[in-house]
Amino acid sequence: MSYPDFFDQVPRITLRDPLAELLGSVTGGLLSYGYADAVRLAGHSCPTVASAYWLGVRAIKALYGDEMPTRGDIQVSLRDPLEAGTAGVTASVLGLLTGAASGGGFAGLGGQFVRRGLLQFDADIETELRFTRTDTGRAVLAQGRAHSVPGDPQTMRLMQLCLSGQATDSQRTAFGQLWQARVRRILLDHAWDDAVFEIRAA
């Protein structure tokens, strides 16, 4: 898979998944995820996928500090209902990182490793997302503002040409490059910008 070089510059996150360890899926249960994994899951790279990935990484790190995070022990609540806008895309990326799942998720083994019900929509929260450790109850609120990072002025004109079938090959290439240039700025230039990625204690 060939993708923009900046994907590999975005920090990865490693978590321990007790279920993966029990089933012999991976040594020590350690799973490592990068932005490219989120892109493979979603099928594309965009501000929504980027924001979901990086909010998830930062929120998990805020919950666990220097501890190894435990995949499957994190509840994720979204303020939006599933049907709203990009809530489903965000939820998919966060489910990848945390193991949290909605009604169709893993039901567990002998009452353990239950993932079903850890991903909730239409939550009564003041921010876009809330992450809660199921073992300690510690929680953080998260809000992404990727819209505050503008794209190149030519992007929308080129998108319209592409969607209408009028774009030349060079215009289609230029659109993709400009689109990913914005994603790059969101993930690298604004990674620790609290005005774009807000993480705070619940």
QUILINCOR-V53784 format. One record per residue. N is the residue number from 1. OMEGA is omega as a letter, one per 20 degrees, with the letter a starting at -180 (NA if undefined). Layout:
n,omega
N,OMEGA
N,OMEGA
This chain:
n,omega
1,r
2,a
3,a
4,a
5,a
6,r
7,a
8,r
9,r
10,a
11,r
12,r
13,r
14,r
15,r
16,r
17,a
18,r
19,r
20,r
21,a
22,a
23,r
24,a
25,a
26,a
27,r
28,a
29,a
30,r
31,a
32,a
33,r
34,a
35,r
36,r
37,r
38,r
39,r
40,r
41,a
42,a
43,r
44,r
45,a
46,r
47,r
48,r
49,r
50,a
51,r
52,a
53,a
54,r
55,r
56,r
57,a
58,r
59,r
60,r
61,r
62,a
63,a
64,a
65,a
66,r
67,r
68,r
69,r
70,r
71,a
72,r
73,a
74,r
75,r
76,r
77,r
78,r
79,a
80,r
81,a
82,a
83,a
84,r
85,a
86,a
87,a
88,r
89,r
90,a
91,a
92,a
93,a
94,r
95,r
96,a
97,a
98,a
99,a
100,a
101,r
102,a
103,a
104,a
105,a
106,a
107,r
108,r
109,r
110,r
111,r
112,r
113,a
114,r
115,a
116,r
117,r
118,r
119,a
120,r
121,r
122,a
123,r
124,a
125,a
126,r
127,a
128,a
129,r
130,r
131,a
132,r
133,a
134,a
135,a
136,a
137,r
138,a
139,r
140,r
141,a
142,r
143,r
144,r
145,a
146,r
147,a
148,r
149,a
150,r
151,r
152,a
153,a
154,a
155,a
156,r
157,r
158,r
159,r
160,r
161,r
162,a
163,r
164,r
165,a
166,a
167,r
168,r
169,a
170,r
171,r
172,r
173,a
174,r
175,a
176,a
177,r
178,r
179,a
180,r
181,r
182,r
183,r
184,a
185,r
186,a
187,a
188,a
189,a
190,a
191,a
192,r
193,a
194,r
195,r
196,r
197,a
198,r
199,r
200,a
201,r
202,NA
